[in-house]
Amino acid sequence: MFNAKPNPTRDAIAESALRLFAEQGVENTTMRQIVDAAGISLGTVNFHYGSKLGLAQEVLERLAKDVRDARIAEYEALEAAAGDNPVDLEDLFRAFIRPYVEGEEHARLLVIYILHQLRLASVRRPELTTASIITYFDEVALRTVRLLKKARPHLSDADIWWRYSLGLGAVLSAVSDCGPNNRMARLSEGVADTSDRRKLVEEGIKFWVKGFDT
């Protein structure tokens, strides 16, 4: 994943940190664990990143940039296919939701972690939520809303933002708990199960589209 500037040692540290951060949380991961997982010395980590905070910030920033780049590329493909017409909302929301449930699991979990940190930023500025991370996700949000405005021109700007934000909150809640022992499956006695990720994506799309068509 971390291959923009090839540096085997630096990338090995980042990959080990990403995996541990996803499994244990950034706060609960120690430098010793990262050192042992990467098979390098503490001095090497400090040389490349300065501190655990510096390492965590760079890992999350690079992951956020990867997410931004991938989603914008998919949006551009949808726009190109649509031509002068608006992008279909089902296609738009599928492009938005799918990365949160697909792909490499450690990266997926950390992306969700970043999103939760961003939602706390207005209450307290988490030191892990750097200006770059905020910018990357803001770019995706603004691009999404622009496409929504074109698709539903009869809605006011306020309506678009409310429905986008509330839909995002619902989706984020669902994708944050889509493992085999998820709460929805337990409470519904298996009738609804977010571990069925294909179903999760399709239900998320259906929910969000209806929010824009009521």
Secondary structure, DSSP 8 states (H G I E B T S, - for coil): ---SS--HHHHHHHHHHHHHHHHH-TTT--HHHHHHHHTS-HHHHHHHHSSHHHHHHHHHHHHHHHHHHHHHHHHHHHHHHHTTS---HHHHHHHHHGGGTSS-HHHHHHHHHHHHHHHHTTTS--TTS-HHHHHHHHHHHHHHHHHHHHH-TTS-HHHHHHHHHHHHHHHHHHHTS-STT-HHHHHTTTSS-TT-HHHHHHHHHHHHHHHHH-
